[in-house]
Amino acid sequence: MKTRTTMIIAAAVVALAACNKKTATENEASQIEANAENAASNVTAAGANEASNIMNSAENKASAVKNEAANEASTIKNSGDNKAEAVKDATENKSK
């Protein structure tokens, strides 16, 4: 019984080993497939990086526009405050 089981297991191992052998054509096909998958992954990653760069650039430009508008608004407000102070000072000087 032990010999029979051993022979069956040995035959199964030999059959399995024979099935795992790939021909040169199969190896080449597998390599082509792996190369295509790698190329596709690289294109996807490059596209994602470019999209991220575009988004970051747009956000930076939007921030610059917001900052410029805020600075201009502050300048206008300060100018108005200065003119109002000048009018107040002029009125106080006339009433003295």
Order of alpha helices (4+ residues) and beta strands (2+ residues): alpha-alpha
